[in-house]
Every structure is written in structure tokens, then in C-alpha cells.
């Protein structure tokens, strides 16, 4: 057989395998109780996230050069995860601050790598708002929205191979690196659907309040994002249908359901701590 024919056949086998994988990989998510189609196992999601981290950092301005702020972002994120149901997920979460002052955004890779830009941090003035944005991104990870997206794009099978080989062998081939870069590109520019955003709002609210943060922080975050939205490239949160007003109304409804007797006054807003730590470093 000629080389071209072999390659064509291999391509066909991979495509079939991908389709088969997509159709056969239905799993139950223990946190959201949903049936979902994902080609990657949680371990593979973690490997993809770790390998994609550098790609995101490079694309979005690099890590912000303040160890204090990096630690603070990670501490708030870890509190949201450790004190909530998100702790039961299999993902080792890491939270990073990107040196991107002109971009108001936050995003998550599968497996627990979460990023927020200095452009967004600059707009905020309380720890509860920060907990809200991180909780929302944690929601995307535990609900496996990114992996579902990759499965729909039939990238799953290809990635399983690339990650599997890359994880066991430090010498990554150009092809494997390309597959991972392609997946990360998809994820960085990903616009989640309406249902995914609403689900992450709901999960974010749950996680932040379980971690004793004032849920009003999430409402304020939506207002901040709404006013920061300026034409061109809307932040990840606002990229899809539910208009901020609509989402704020739903979040407020959720808050009323969670706290029928009103939001307990002892929940943390953390304005002072936030400004003491963030202001000198930003
Ligand atoms: Zn989102």
C-alpha cells in the first residue's frame, strides 16, 4: 500500500474511533447528577489542564509577577473549593493571576486550572466578588463543560492518545504537542452555551456560600462585568445569551431560595482584606 493510502486509512480509523468514543462515553457526574458525554477521564482532564496551563499563560500576558497576589488568589480559590461540595471532585485546583490589564476575563481549563486577569481583578473591590468569579469557574470544571465541548468537537479520542503518551513520556512529539495546543486554543476561545453559564452561576453560588462568602459578591460581579463590557470581545461570562440582567435575577432568586430568612450577616464580604492585599500589589 502506498503511504498516502495508509494515512487515509489511519485517519478513517481515528475518525471512527472518535465517533464511537463520543457515543459510548456517557458518564454520570456525581456533583451535578447529569449524564454527560466526555471522552477524557478525570485523570486525563488533569493532565490536559497541566499541559495546557503554559499555553494559556503565554497567550494571555504571562503570570502577574507578584507572589503575594498569586498566593492570595489561590488561597481564596482553595477556600471556595475545600469548604464546599467541590472538594469531592477529583480535581487538584490551581488558581492563577494573568498579567492582562486590558482584558476583563476569567477562564478554566478541564482538570482544575483556573485563571483570572488583572483587568478583572482591578474592577473588583471585595473578596466575596473574587470568590464569586472563582466559584463560577470551579463550576465549569466540576460540571466538565470544557470536556463536553471537546467531545462534541470530536477532539476527545485524539487527545486521549496525545495525553496518554505525553503523560508517560516526557519527550512529547510535535504531533502530541499540536493536539494539546489545538484543544487549549478551543478552550481559551470557548463560548459556553446558555445552560452551561447558568449552571456555573448556580454552582458558583453554592460553592461560595458553603465557603461562607456573601453571595451578594456574585451579583456585584455580574454588575461589574456588565459595566466593563465594551463592544469587541465580551468576557467569558457575558459571551452568551442570558443577559446580565437576566442572570442577576436568577442569582437573586437562587439566593432567596438558599436563604429564605435573609442572607446571614456573618458571611464574609471581605472588602477590607481585599483592598489591603490587592491595592499595594496591583
Ligand atoms: Zn462561565
Boltz pocket constraint, residues with backbone or C-beta under 6 A from the ligand:
constraints:
  - pocket:
      binder: B
      contacts: [[A, 136], [A, 140], [A, 192], [A, 196], [A, 197], [A, 200], [A, 236], [A, 237]]
      max_distance: 6.0
